[in-house]
């Protein structure tokens, strides 16, 4: 019975570490995507139609270069 408890505890610890690693990677991806958005905003700060299009293109290019999912 103790063996089952030890195996179960080991399984829980391993799955907790897996979820933690996925969460850490997700947060890194969000931070990188936010940095792309910040750079695009700094490059094209005005809210004209032309700058909006350029900002969206710069953001899309940055996300693609870092293999991040596109923003909607």
ChimeraX attribute file (.defattr): number of C-alpha atoms within 10 A of each C-alpha:
attribute: neighborCount
match mode: 1-to-1
recipient: residues
	/A:1	5
	/A:2	7
	/A:3	8
	/A:4	9
	/A:5	10
	/A:6	11
	/A:7	11
	/A:8	12
	/A:9	12
	/A:10	12
	/A:11	11
	/A:12	12
	/A:13	11
	/A:14	12
	/A:15	12
	/A:16	11
	/A:17	11
	/A:18	12
	/A:19	11
	/A:20	12
	/A:21	12
	/A:22	11
	/A:23	12
	/A:24	12
	/A:25	12
	/A:26	12
	/A:27	12
	/A:28	12
	/A:29	17
	/A:30	14
	/A:31	12
	/A:32	16
	/A:33	22
	/A:34	14
	/A:35	15
	/A:36	19
	/A:37	20
	/A:38	15
	/A:39	16
	/A:40	22
	/A:41	19
	/A:42	11
	/A:43	13
	/A:44	18
	/A:45	13
	/A:46	12
	/A:47	11
	/A:48	10
	/A:49	9
	/A:50	10
	/A:51	16
	/A:52	16
	/A:53	13
	/A:54	16
	/A:55	23
	/A:56	16
	/A:57	13
	/A:58	19
	/A:59	23
	/A:60	19
	/A:61	15
	/A:62	20
	/A:63	21
	/A:64	12
	/A:65	9
	/A:66	12
	/A:67	11
	/A:68	14
	/A:69	12
	/A:70	12
	/A:71	10
	/A:72	3
